[in-house]
Amino acid sequence: MTKSYYIPQKDFERLLWLQNFNLKLIHYAEKLGISVETLLIVLNDTNAFNQTFLN
């Protein structure tokens, strides 16, 4: 059986995945015990990845 990865390999698809992950993480953060600081780190990393496509 071949290995199936859940994170896309193409950069544009990975960006969409990161944006969706960020939105879902915000929604479930309280239930999962994720701090606001951690959410900000994920948001900043997502934005930084996004900036690579704008430049």
C-alpha positions in Angstrom: 0.0 0.0 0.0 1.4 3.4 -1.0 1.9 6.1 1.6 -0.6 8.9 1.6 0.4 12.3 3.0 -2.1 14.7 4.4 -0.1 17.9 3.8 -0.1 18.8 0.0 3.2 18.7 -1.8 2.5 21.7 -4.1 3.1 25.1 -2.5 -0.2 26.7 -3.6 -2.1 23.7 -2.3 -0.1 23.8 0.9 -1.0 27.4 1.4 -4.7 26.6 1.1 -4.2 23.8 3.5 -2.4 26.1 6.0 -5.1 28.7 5.8 -7.8 26.1 6.4 -5.8 24.6 9.2 -5.4 28.0 10.8 -9.2 28.7 10.7 -10.1 25.2 12.1 -7.4 25.6 14.8 -9.0 28.9 16.0 -12.4 27.2 16.1 -11.1 24.2 18.2 -8.4 26.0 20.3 -10.4 26.2 23.5 -11.5 22.5 23.4 -7.9 21.5 22.6 -6.3 23.8 25.2 -4.3 25.8 22.7 -3.2 29.2 23.9 -3.7 32.5 22.2 0.1 32.7 21.9 0.2 29.5 19.9 -2.6 30.6 17.7 -0.7 33.8 16.9 2.4 31.8 16.0 0.4 29.6 13.6 -1.2 32.7 12.1 2.1 34.5 11.7 3.7 31.4 10.1 0.7 31.1 7.7 1.0 34.8 6.8 4.8 34.4 6.2 4.2 31.4 3.9 1.6 33.5 2.1 4.0 36.4 1.6 6.4 34.2 -0.4 3.7 34.1 -3.1 3.1 37.8 -3.1 6.8 38.8 -3.7 
